[in-house]
Amino acid sequence: GYSKMAEPMAVRAVEQFARSDGLNSKPTMNALWNLGQIYIDNGKPAKAEQVFRAIAIYNSKNPKDGTVMPYQVLRAWSKSLRTLGRKKDAERIEAQLERTSSKTQTKSRP
């Protein structure tokens, strides 16, 4: 119930962060993450996919100074692609997620 009411507020939050901090800023991307989750809750996987793709692109361009939940974004992006019936695209993202996860595990081992 509340997700339908939250959607316009989340869109407005993204617009305000984009205006004040810039479109490609971490605060805007965090607001986009929330909007993407609301789109999922509201059964709008196509809109969610666009949001998660945008955040993933931002993350790839800003690896050191503030990614926005990179693993969760890739997983949500993959899930939205599967919901849309885009299995091959989802598998590509899942492979990227696996590679990223493997690199992180290798770095953390003594």
C-alpha positions in Angstrom: 0.0 0.0 0.0 2.6 2.6 1.0 4.9 1.9 -2.0 2.3 3.5 -4.3 2.2 6.6 -2.2 6.0 6.6 -1.8 6.8 6.5 -5.6 6.0 10.2 -6.3 8.0 11.3 -3.2 11.0 9.1 -4.3 10.9 10.6 -7.8 10.9 14.1 -6.2 13.8 13.2 -4.0 15.8 12.1 -7.0 15.0 15.3 -8.8 16.0 17.4 -5.8 19.3 15.6 -5.2 20.1 15.9 -8.9 19.4 19.6 -8.8 21.4 20.3 -5.6 24.2 17.7 -5.9 24.3 16.9 -9.6 22.9 13.9 -11.5 26.1 11.9 -11.1 26.5 12.3 -7.3 26.4 9.7 -4.6 23.3 11.3 -2.9 21.4 11.2 -6.2 22.4 7.5 -6.7 21.2 6.6 -3.2 17.9 8.3 -3.9 17.7 6.4 -7.2 18.4 3.1 -5.3 15.3 3.8 -3.1 13.3 4.6 -6.2 14.4 1.4 -7.9 13.2 -0.6 -4.8 9.9 1.2 -4.9 9.5 0.4 -8.6 10.1 -3.3 -7.8 7.5 -3.2 -5.0 5.1 -1.5 -7.4 5.6 -4.2 -10.1 7.5 -1.9 -12.5 10.6 -4.0 -13.4 11.3 -2.1 -16.6 11.6 1.1 -14.7 13.6 -0.6 -12.0 16.0 -2.1 -14.5 16.8 1.4 -15.9 17.5 2.7 -12.4 19.7 -0.2 -11.4 21.6 0.1 -14.7 22.2 3.8 -14.2 23.6 3.1 -10.7 25.8 0.3 -12.0 27.2 2.7 -14.6 27.8 5.3 -11.9 29.6 2.6 -9.7 31.8 1.5 -12.6 32.9 5.2 -13.1 33.5 5.9 -9.4 35.1 2.8 -8.0 37.2 4.5 -5.3 35.2 7.5 -4.1 31.9 6.1 -3.2 30.1 3.4 -5.0 26.5 2.8 -4.0 26.0 -0.8 -2.8 27.7 -2.4 -5.8 26.7 -6.0 -5.0 23.1 -5.2 -4.2 22.8 -3.1 -7.3 24.1 -5.8 -9.6 21.9 -8.4 -7.9 18.8 -6.1 -8.2 19.6 -5.3 -11.8 20.0 -9.0 -12.6 16.7 -9.8 -10.9 14.8 -7.1 -12.7 16.3 -8.4 -16.0 15.1 -11.9 -15.2 11.6 -10.6 -14.4 11.6 -8.9 -17.9 12.5 -12.3 -19.5 16.0 -11.1 -20.4 17.8 -14.2 -19.2 21.0 -13.7 -21.2 21.5 -10.1 -20.0 20.8 -11.3 -16.4 23.5 -14.0 -16.8 26.0 -11.4 -18.0 25.4 -9.3 -14.9 25.5 -12.4 -12.7 28.9 -13.3 -14.2 30.1 -9.8 -13.5 28.9 -10.1 -9.9 30.7 -13.4 -9.5 34.0 -12.0 -10.9 33.7 -9.0 -8.6 33.0 -11.2 -5.6 35.9 -13.5 -6.4 38.3 -10.6 -6.6 37.1 -9.3 -3.2 37.5 -12.7 -1.6 41.0 -13.1 -3.0 42.1 -9.7 -1.8 40.8 -10.3 1.7 42.8 -13.6 2.2 46.1 -13.3 4.0 
